[in-house]
Amino acid sequence: MRIQIRHATGYRYDHEVQSSYNEARLIPQTDLRQLALSSEVTTHPEVLQHRYWDYWGTQVTAFDVHVPHDELQVTCTSVVDTVAADEPGNATWELLEASADRNVELMRPSPRTEPDDDLRAVARGVTGSPREVALALTALVRENVAYVPGSTGVATSATDAWKLKKGVCQDIAHVTLSLLREAGIPARYVSGYLHPRKEPVVGEQVTGESHAWVEVWLGAWWGFDPTNGIPAGERHVVVARGRDYTDLPPLKGVYAGGGLQSLGVTVEVTRLA
């Protein structure tokens, strides 16, 4: 599937900001399952940009604004080719143990995925092969954590969402990661986009939004969307990977001057082929 994404985001300040320093993680990745054909980031005010890949392999657009401004707009327009979902691997526990050094950072709790005693008990109560445990835990999260927009905030942790039994895709991914890692399975947080139509019509532009899911190492990385209960496939577009959301916010920065700020986000998704 060929998908075009237009992601517009930014800040509006109460009064004029003298300068700001920003990082945007909005450019889709190119890997074995996805090809980014084009990607353009524009800003208003218009400034010079610097691009680099961070520790986790995400392409970052960094830019400073040194003119007074009361609004910052950042827009990324990309075209990406994707492929259908694959099957999870059949790694043994011995293979996972042998890969522990390579995947150690994705097997330990991270700031948003630290489990409490309840989550530890749930993870340890599921047995079987790594594949069986991974599938069981992802299904368990879907059964127990409802998708309820507005029920949580950006700082909500996995334990908070588990206690509430509700959250958004970010929270559902964090709970899933917490359980998988506690069970001894390497897993990472993925952010990007999901075309909201199950059968997208070529040429139809629809309103989308940023989305989050997980990738599990079962001999190879396998993507799964626990919010929707489906493998990550051709409707999913990967932008960033990391331990949890704190490693890859779409836009972050600091500023001098100004006051309280508001953040607006719009995402438009179009299937091109």
N, C-alpha and C positions, 0 to 999 in steps of 0.2 A: 504494500500500500504506500502511496506517496501522499504525504500530509504537509500542509502549510500551517504554521502557527504564527500568530501575531500576538505578542505578550506586551502589554503596556502597563507600566507601573510608575510610581513616583511618590513624592512628598509635597504637601502644601503646608507652609509655615504660617504661624500667626503674624509674624512680621519679618522683615528682611534678614536673610542669612548672609553673612559676609563671605564665608568660604565653607566648603564641604569636601569630604574625602570619602570616596564610595567604591564598593565592589559589587558587581552584578554577576550572578551565575544563572545565565539565561540561554546559553548557546548549547543546542543538542550535541550529544557525543557521536563519534563515529567508532564503531567496533564491529565485531563479527556479525551482529544481528541488526545493525542499524547504520545507515550511511547519511550523514548530513551533507546535502548537496549545496546548500547556501545558507548563510546566516549573516545578518547585519544588525548591529546595535547602534541606535542613534540616541542622542541626549539633547535636552533643552533645559538650560543653555547648552549650546554646542561647545564641546571641549575636546582636547586631545585624549586619546584612549591608549591604554597599555594592556596587552593581553598576556596571560601566562597560565600554566597548568598548576593547580594546587597539589598538595600532597596526595589527595585521593583521586587525582586524574581528571578533575573538573576544570573546564576552561573558564577563566575568570577575566572579566572586563573591568579594569581598574581605571578610575578617572577622578581628577580633582576639579572643583569649580571654585575659581578665585575672583568671581565677579558677584556683586550683590544680587541676590535672587530670593523671591518668596515662594518659588515653586521649582521642583526638579522633576522632569519627565524622562523616563528611560523606556525605549521601545525596542524589542528584538523581533525581527521577522525572519523565519527560517523555513526551509523546505527539506524534508527528511524522507528517506525510503526506509520502510520497516518490513519485517518478515513475521510469519506466523509463529505462534508459541511452540516451544519444544517440550520434550518430556523430562521429568526430573531424573537425575542420575541414580545409580545404585551403589554408591560408595559404602564401604564397610566402616565400622567404628575404628578398625585398625588403620584404615586409610586416613580418616579424619584425625586420628591421633598423630599420624606421621606428618600431617600437614599443619600441625598446631603452631610451629614456629612461624610459618608463612602467614597464617591467618590469625595470629594471636590477638591483634587489636579488634578483630571482628568476632571474637569469642568471649571477650570480657564485657562487663557492663559499661555503658557509657553514661554521660550525664542524665539523659532522658530515659534510659532503659534499665536503671538499677532496680532489681526485683526486691520485693518484700517477702516475708515468709509465705504469704498466700501464693504468690506467683511461683516461688521456688517449689512449693508442694505440688502445684499443678504441673510444672515442667517435669518433675521427677516421678510423677505418677503415670507418665506415658512411656511405654516400653515398645521395643521392636527394633527393626533396622533403622538407620538414619533416615531413609526415605519414608518409612512408615511413621516414624516419630514426627518428622517435618510436616507430613500431610495431616496427621492427627492434630497437631498443635495449631496449624493454620485454620483448620476447620473449627476447632474449639474456640478460637478467637472470634471468628465470624458468628458463631452461635451465641456468644456471651457478651459481645461489645457491639451495640447498635450504632449505626451511622446516624448521628443527629447533629446537623449543622448548628453552630452557635452554642453548643453545650460545653465547650472547653475553650481554652485560650492557647496562645502560642507557647506558653511556658509549661503547659500541662505535661506531667510525666506519665510513664507507663503505669505506675502504681495508682496514680490518680484516676486515669481512665478506666483501669480495671475495677476500681472500687465504684466508680460511677456507672459502669456497665454501658457507657456511651461515649461518643467522641466523633472526630472527623478522621479523614484518611491518615493524617499525620499521627494521631493517637493510636489508631488501629495498627499502623505499622510499628510504632514503638512497643506496643504490647506484644506483638508477634515476635519482634526482635528479642525482647526480654526473655520470653519463653524458649525460643530456639537456642539462644546462647547459654541459658541456664541448663539446657538439655545437652550441651556439648557440641552444638552444630554451628559452624561459622555462618553469619548472616549479616547483611548490610542494608542500609536504608537507601532507597532510590527515590529521587524526585524528578518530575517531568510533567507529562501531559497524557491524558486519556481522551481519545475521541469519544464523546458521550453517546453517539449512535452505535447500536450493535451492528447495523448494516449501513454504513455511511454512504451517502449518495455523492457521486463525483460532481464537483462544482458547487455543492451546497455549503455555505458558510454558516457555522453554528457557534453559539456561545459555549465556551469551555471554561476550564479553570485548571490551576496547578493541581497536581495529583501526587500521591506518595504510595509506594508499595515496597516490597522487600525482594532481595535476592539471596538464595540459600546455596551454600557450597555443598554439593553432593557428588564430588568428583569433578564437576564443572558447575559454573554458576547458573542457577535456574531462577527465573523471575516469577514471583507470584503476587497477585493483587488481593490481599486478604479483605479489603473493603468490599470488593465485588465477588470474591470467591472464585476467581478465574486466574489461570496462568497469564503472565504478562506476554502479550502477543503483538500483532500488527497494529492494534489501536493504541498501543503504549509508545510514547516517545521519551527516551531517557535523556535527562539534562545533567544530573549530578548524582554521585554516590558518596557515602560516608558512613560513619558510625550511627548517627542520628541527625535530626534536623539541624542541630547546632553547627554541624560541619558544612552546611550548604544552603543557607538562606538565599532566596533569589536576589534580594537587594539589601545591603547593609552599609552603614557609614556613620561618620561623626561629622558634626558641624559646629561652627563658631557663630554666635549670635542667634537670632531667631527666637522662637518660643515653641509652644506645643505644636506637634505636627500631626497630619492625617495622611494615611496611605491609601491610595486607590489603585485597584488592579482590574484590568479587563483582559480576557483571553479570547481570541477568535480562532477557530479551527476549521480548516477546509480540506476535504479529500480531493486531491488533484488527479489521482489515477489509482 
